[in-house]
């Protein structure tokens, strides 16, 4: 029996059905869920991040939801530290930790030996220079400085693009050089469940989810943040918020913002799948046809571990 707790992870693109499966699995395996979505840590960002509500939890304990204000930053290094503490805490109660979400790097950083070097202190002159540049120019600059990092960041995520440029400019090292020789060894014994369905069906589910979010009050949720003048922070870069901010700022129509939201969600799902398939050892399933098989297989694994 391993000295480290056994961890289950459920990953996959947005709208594929991770939440529903996680509840079934947690109830069947005496599990507790740890949030694996980088944006669900923020209070006030609930509808747009498809955050589970208390009724949907069905009594299953959930961790690391609503732990940050929208104006606060949140890094993968902080996530790694918090989740590893939660894993030990959950296991100490004889329960099974289940990480559920779509932020691949965050989940990978917990399960594997990612070591984060301290970000070089920001150079004020460099920051002022970058703040004057358009998103297109910034992304082009990053693409030249660090081509690999540029493939992992959306061109419109200005904060992340700027941080990536700062990392190279101030440390002299690309992202892959910093991460070299790490991230390959397992920190915890684990089993990663990947959920995937036909792409056309996935895109239909994404479009439908956006409509459901609107019905639940997404516009009002974003308006609340906008009226507090919350800007230029990590949380508002989330899909579902930045598009409606563009509408509220008068740059586009409401219909255009929703079209952009659907399109950006579909593109994000495609990037998520690419990341999961290239970065981790994942066992893939269809959530609509394989749920019973998944639960039986996990129960068998947990039984074998306990013997």
Order of alpha helices (4+ residues) and beta strands (2+ residues): beta-alpha-beta-alpha-beta-alpha-beta-alpha-alpha-alpha-alpha-alpha-alpha-beta-alpha-alpha-alpha-alpha-beta-alpha
